[in-house]
Amino acid sequence: MALWNDRPEAWHEILPGVKRRILAHGDGVMLVLYEIAPSTTFPMHTHPHVQAGTFLEGGGTFRVGSDTYRVRKGSAYSVPGGVPHELVTDPGGPSRVLDVFVPERQDFLGEALAADQK
């Protein structure tokens, strides 16, 4: 088993108002925590990975393909690989989102710290 602990250097600002930490990864899966400022747009994008997640705090408008959803604390979702999606967070406070990517995001590995214990 690999174990990662939170450290300040684990966080990366990837867009204005959007920080993320690679929590754990390996064996075809990646767990990522996002902290997103109020009224922030995480722009439309796509990737081949399945992205499932849940809102731990906050919420907003989540556009997936041609559909739009209102999400809030406790909302959970699954976005198939290859489907364009965009999030605009609510102005009332920050959002914390926990995402799981399958398969593991090779393009994120440069941000991942080595495990504290193996």
HELIX and SHEET records of a PDB file:
HELIX    1   1 PRO A    8  ALA A   10  5                                   3    
HELIX    2   2 GLN A  106  GLU A  111  5                                   6    
SHEET    1   A 6 TRP A  11  LEU A  15  0                                        
SHEET    2   A 6 VAL A  18  GLY A  26 -1                                        
SHEET    3   A 6 VAL A  29  ILE A  36 -1                                        
SHEET    4   A 6 SER A  95  VAL A 102 -1                                        
SHEET    5   A 6 VAL A  50  GLU A  57 -1                                        
SHEET    6   A 6 ALA A  76  VAL A  79 -1                                        
SHEET    1   B 4 THR A  41  HIS A  45  0                                        
SHEET    2   B 4 HIS A  85  THR A  89 -1                                        
SHEET    3   B 4 GLY A  59  VAL A  64 -1                                        
SHEET    4   B 4 ASP A  67  ARG A  72 -1                                        
END                                                                             
